[in-house]
C-alpha cells in the first residue's frame, strides 16, 4: 500500500501519536477516493480485513 504523503491539495495528518492505524488507513483511503473494495484489491487483502483494520479490530498483531 502506498504511503500517505502530504501534498498541496491535502490537509496534513493529525499528530501521528494521536491517530490510530485504522484512522490513518481510512483517511488515506478516503483521500484517494477509494472504496474499501478498491483498497482491498490493490493491497491483496479482503474488504472484510480492511474494514476490521479501520474499526481497530485488527492491526496491532499484523506485521508490516
Secondary structure, DSSP 8 states (H G I E B T S, - for coil): -------TTS-----GGGS-HHHHHHHHHHHHT--HHHHHHHHTS-HHHHHHHHHTSSSTT---
